[in-house]
Amino acid sequence: MLTYVIRRLLLVPLLLFGVTILIFIMLQFLDPVERAALYVRGDPKANQIEAAITKYCLDCPIPVQYLNWMVGKVDSTTGERKGGILFGNFGWSKTGSQPVASLIARRFPNTLDLTIWAVGPVILVGIWLGVQAAVHHNGFIDQAARVFSIVGTSFPTFVFGLLMLMFFYANLGWFPPGRLSDEFNIVVSSDQFHRYTTLLTFDALLNGRFDIFLDALRHMFLPLSYISWATFLRVTRSSMLETLRQEYVTTARAKGLPERDVIYKHAQPNAMLPVVTLAGFSVVGLLAGVIITETVFDYPGIGSAAAQASAQLDVITVLGFALFNGLILIVANLIVDVLYAFVDPRVRLS
């Protein structure tokens, strides 16, 4: 097991190197003047462009440019490091009017908050519905679950989001968009509200403000759409149906084991392999920012920030998000690989 994990860990630097190469190649589609304009705040002028080209060595040979992009360039006069993504300098975000790293640091906690409260319900509800559909194959529960999953996976996300807003917010006024109500935003922005973490819901609990905590959850309800549940339902149902036809399940029943033990102790654990993969990529999708969901529900996460940057052709910000998302994907793949080894012992020997 330890050897398997070490082998996967050794691949992480190579994968990260590959991601940086791809992002750097994308930058090369722009000439030095265009790339220099991306580093200048406000409307770039000729002297600012020339200064940026010199500052970031944008007219140097490509290997030198890549090295400077990775580790930056130290000013011989002041000793100040100019650039360097390894030191957190991803460039200046024109849409966010701040460094890209600061924009990511400000928006990502909101997305992480949403992910934490979404992962549990989405995965557990989806798996439970899938198992029940497989156990009651061709029964009423299975038929209802199949209709639910087909509609859920085929319905456009933005259309479903708008319908949810019209019904639950416009008509009933239950679940508003955004991150927090105005009256609570004032409290959170004041000195009375202490920031113990960067996550609003946890900070609300640590401050003893359960009203702010519940209001934050109320604003996150609609983004947690049932479409992800439908996907888990379909995958779990298919995997469970295949597992329930295996010989060891028939043998367990022939031995007289209770049906509940056969399903939940023998069949379900072995049906979870594809679900583990789906769960890993679902978490990656949430952490990377669900662009459509965050945009429709006006949720200030990393996905909506990426959408704004793309709409305004803010290349530096978009590439910064792409690099950050690549890091999340690599780490998530590592975690999924390790979980696979725990779920299926055969993987450890591969």
C-alpha positions in Angstrom: 0.0 0.0 0.0 2.8 2.4 1.0 4.7 1.6 -2.2 1.5 2.3 -4.3 1.0 5.7 -2.6 4.7 6.7 -3.0 4.6 5.8 -6.7 1.5 8.0 -7.2 3.2 10.9 -5.2 6.3 10.7 -7.4 4.1 11.4 -10.5 2.7 14.6 -9.0 5.7 16.8 -9.9 5.8 15.5 -13.4 2.1 16.2 -13.9 2.4 19.7 -12.4 5.4 20.3 -14.8 3.2 19.2 -17.7 0.4 21.6 -16.7 2.8 24.6 -16.5 4.1 23.7 -20.0 0.6 23.7 -21.4 -0.3 27.0 -19.8 3.0 28.5 -21.0 2.4 27.3 -24.6 -1.0 29.0 -24.5 0.8 32.3 -23.6 3.1 32.0 -26.6 0.1 32.5 -28.9 0.4 36.1 -27.9 3.3 38.3 -29.1 5.5 40.1 -26.5 3.5 43.4 -26.9 0.2 41.6 -26.3 1.5 39.7 -23.3 3.1 42.9 -21.8 -0.3 44.6 -22.0 -1.7 41.8 -19.8 0.6 42.8 -17.0 -0.2 46.6 -17.1 -2.9 48.0 -14.9 -5.4 50.2 -16.6 -5.0 51.3 -20.2 -1.5 50.4 -21.3 0.8 53.1 -22.8 3.8 52.6 -25.0 6.4 53.3 -22.3 4.5 50.9 -19.9 4.5 48.2 -22.6 8.3 48.5 -23.1 8.9 48.5 -19.4 6.8 45.4 -18.9 8.6 43.6 -21.7 11.9 44.3 -20.1 10.6 43.6 -16.6 9.3 40.2 -17.4 11.8 39.4 -20.1 9.1 38.7 -22.7 11.5 39.1 -25.6 14.0 36.6 -24.3 14.5 33.1 -25.7 11.6 30.7 -24.8 13.4 28.6 -22.2 14.5 31.8 -20.4 10.9 33.1 -20.6 9.6 29.9 -19.1 12.2 30.0 -16.3 11.3 33.6 -15.5 7.6 32.8 -15.6 8.1 30.0 -13.1 10.6 31.6 -10.6 10.5 35.3 -11.6 13.4 37.7 -12.2 15.2 39.4 -9.4 15.8 43.1 -9.9 19.6 43.7 -9.6 19.0 47.2 -8.1 16.3 46.7 -5.6 16.6 42.9 -5.1 12.8 42.7 -5.7 11.5 39.6 -7.4 9.4 40.3 -10.5 6.9 37.6 -11.4 7.2 33.9 -10.7 4.2 31.7 -10.3 6.0 29.5 -7.8 6.1 32.5 -5.6 2.4 33.3 -6.1 2.7 35.9 -8.8 0.1 35.0 -11.4 -0.2 38.5 -12.8 -2.7 41.3 -12.5 -6.4 40.6 -12.9 -8.1 43.4 -14.8 -11.6 42.1 -14.0 -10.9 41.8 -10.3 -8.7 44.9 -10.1 -6.2 43.0 -8.0 -3.5 40.3 -8.4 -4.8 37.0 -9.7 -3.5 35.2 -6.6 -5.5 37.6 -4.4 -8.6 37.1 -6.5 -8.3 33.3 -6.2 -7.7 33.6 -2.4 -10.8 35.8 -2.0 -13.1 33.7 -4.2 -12.0 30.1 -3.6 -13.2 30.0 0.1 -16.7 30.6 -1.1 -16.5 27.8 -3.6 -14.8 25.5 -0.9 -17.7 26.4 1.5 -20.2 25.4 -1.2 -18.3 22.2 -1.9 -18.1 21.1 1.7 -21.9 21.4 2.2 -22.7 20.0 -1.3 -20.5 16.8 -1.4 -22.2 15.0 1.5 -25.9 15.4 0.5 -25.2 15.0 -3.3 -23.2 11.8 -2.9 -25.2 10.2 -0.1 -28.6 10.9 -1.6 -27.5 9.8 -5.1 -26.0 6.6 -3.8 -29.0 5.8 -1.6 -31.4 6.4 -4.5 -29.3 4.3 -6.8 -29.1 1.4 -4.4 -32.9 1.5 -3.8 -33.6 1.6 -7.5 -31.3 -1.5 -8.1 -32.8 -3.5 -5.2 -36.3 -2.8 -6.4 -35.5 -3.4 -10.1 -38.4 -2.7 -12.4 -40.6 -1.8 -9.5 -42.2 1.6 -8.8 -39.1 3.0 -7.0 -36.9 1.9 -9.9 -39.2 3.4 -12.6 -39.5 6.7 -10.7 -35.7 6.9 -10.1 -35.1 6.2 -13.8 -37.4 9.0 -14.9 -35.8 11.3 -12.3 -32.3 10.5 -13.5 -33.1 10.9 -17.2 -34.7 14.2 -16.7 -32.0 15.3 -14.3 -29.0 14.4 -16.5 -30.6 15.7 -19.8 -32.1 19.0 -18.6 -29.8 22.0 -19.3 -28.3 23.3 -16.1 -28.9 27.0 -16.8 -32.6 26.3 -17.7 -33.1 24.2 -14.6 -31.4 26.9 -12.5 -33.7 29.7 -13.9 -36.8 27.5 -13.2 -35.6 27.0 -9.6 -35.1 30.7 -9.2 -38.5 31.5 -10.6 -40.3 29.0 -8.3 -38.4 29.1 -5.1 -37.2 32.7 -5.1 -39.5 34.8 -7.3 -42.8 33.0 -6.3 -42.0 31.7 -2.8 -39.1 33.9 -1.7 -37.5 31.0 0.1 -34.0 30.6 -1.4 -32.5 33.9 -2.7 -29.4 34.0 -5.0 -26.1 35.5 -3.9 -24.0 34.6 -0.9 -25.7 36.4 2.1 -28.6 38.7 2.8 -27.8 42.4 3.0 -28.4 42.8 6.7 -26.0 39.9 7.5 -23.4 41.2 5.0 -23.2 44.4 7.1 -22.5 42.2 10.2 -19.9 40.1 8.5 -18.1 43.2 7.2 -18.0 44.8 10.6 -15.3 44.4 13.3 -17.8 42.5 15.5 -17.5 39.5 13.3 -14.2 37.7 13.8 -12.7 35.7 10.9 -11.3 32.6 12.4 -11.2 30.8 9.0 -11.9 31.9 5.4 -15.1 29.9 5.3 -18.3 31.9 6.1 -20.4 29.1 7.5 -17.7 27.9 9.9 -16.9 31.5 11.0 -20.6 32.1 11.6 -20.7 29.0 13.9 -17.5 30.0 15.7 -18.9 33.5 16.3 -22.1 32.0 17.7 -24.2 33.5 14.9 -26.5 30.7 13.9 -28.7 33.1 12.1 -25.9 34.0 9.7 -25.0 30.3 9.3 -28.6 29.4 8.4 -28.8 32.4 6.0 -25.6 31.2 4.3 -27.0 27.7 3.9 -30.3 29.2 2.6 -28.3 31.0 -0.2 -26.5 27.8 -1.0 -29.6 25.6 -1.4 -30.4 26.4 -5.0 -26.8 25.9 -6.3 -27.0 22.4 -4.9 -29.2 21.2 -7.8 -30.5 17.7 -8.1 -28.7 17.2 -11.4 -25.6 15.9 -9.6 -27.8 13.6 -7.5 -29.2 12.2 -10.7 -25.8 11.4 -12.1 -24.8 9.5 -8.9 -28.2 7.7 -9.0 -27.6 6.4 -12.6 -24.0 5.2 -12.0 -24.9 3.6 -8.6 -27.9 1.9 -10.0 -26.0 0.4 -13.0 -23.1 -0.7 -10.9 -25.4 -2.3 -8.2 -27.5 -4.1 -10.9 -24.3 -5.7 -12.3 -23.0 -6.6 -8.8 -26.3 -8.2 -7.7 -26.0 -10.6 -10.6 -22.5 -11.8 -9.5 -22.1 -15.4 -8.3 -20.8 -14.4 -4.8 -24.1 -12.5 -4.2 -26.1 -15.6 -5.2 -23.9 -17.7 -2.9 -24.5 -15.3 0.0 -28.2 -15.6 -0.5 -28.0 -19.4 -0.8 -26.3 -19.5 2.6 -29.3 -17.9 4.1 -27.8 -14.5 4.9 -30.3 -11.8 5.6 -31.1 -9.8 2.5 -30.0 -6.6 4.2 -26.5 -8.1 4.8 -26.3 -9.3 1.2 -27.1 -5.9 -0.2 -25.2 -3.6 2.2 -22.2 -5.8 3.3 -21.5 -7.8 0.1 -23.0 -6.1 -2.9 -22.8 -2.3 -2.2 -19.1 -2.1 -1.2 -18.1 -3.8 -4.5 -20.4 -1.6 -6.5 -18.7 1.6 -5.2 -15.7 1.6 -7.5 -17.2 3.7 -10.3 -19.0 5.8 -7.7 -15.6 6.7 -6.1 -14.3 7.9 -9.5 -17.4 9.9 -10.1 -17.3 11.4 -6.6 -13.7 12.4 -7.1 -14.4 14.2 -10.4 -17.6 15.8 -8.9 -15.5 17.3 -6.1 -13.0 18.5 -8.6 -15.8 20.2 -10.6 -17.1 21.9 -7.5 -13.7 23.0 -6.3 -12.8 24.3 -9.7 -16.0 26.4 -9.6 -19.3 25.3 -11.3 -19.3 28.2 -13.8 -22.9 28.0 -15.0 -24.3 27.3 -11.5 -22.4 30.1 -9.8 -23.3 32.5 -12.6 -27.0 31.7 -12.7 -27.3 32.0 -8.9 -25.0 35.0 -8.6 -22.8 33.0 -6.2 -19.4 34.8 -5.7 -17.2 31.8 -6.2 -14.2 31.0 -8.3 -16.4 29.8 -11.2 -18.3 33.1 -11.6 -15.0 35.0 -11.4 -13.6 32.8 -14.2 -16.7 33.5 -16.3 -16.4 37.3 -15.8 -12.7 37.1 -16.8 -13.5 35.1 -19.9 -16.3 37.4 -21.0 -13.9 40.4 -20.8 -11.0 38.5 -22.4 -8.8 38.8 -19.3 -6.3 36.3 -20.4 -4.0 36.4 -17.4 -6.9 35.7 -15.0 -8.2 32.9 -17.1 -4.8 31.2 -17.3 -4.3 31.7 -13.6 -7.6 29.9 -13.0 -6.6 27.2 -15.4 -3.3 26.6 -13.6 -5.1 26.5 -10.2 -7.7 24.1 -11.6 -5.0 21.9 -12.9 -3.5 21.7 -9.5 -6.8 20.8 -8.0 -7.3 18.1 -10.6 -3.9 16.5 -10.0 -4.4 16.4 -6.2 -7.9 15.1 -6.6 -6.7 12.3 -8.9 -4.1 11.3 -6.3 -6.8 11.1 -3.6 -9.1 9.1 -5.8 -6.2 6.7 -6.6 -5.5 6.2 -2.9 -9.2 5.7 -2.2 -9.3 3.1 -5.0 -6.6 1.2 -3.2 -8.6 1.1 0.0 -11.9 0.1 -1.7 -10.4 -2.5 -4.1 -7.3 -4.4 -2.7 -6.5 -5.6 -6.2 -5.4 -2.0 -7.2 -2.6 -2.1 -4.6 -1.0 -5.0 -6.5 -1.1 -3.3 -9.9 
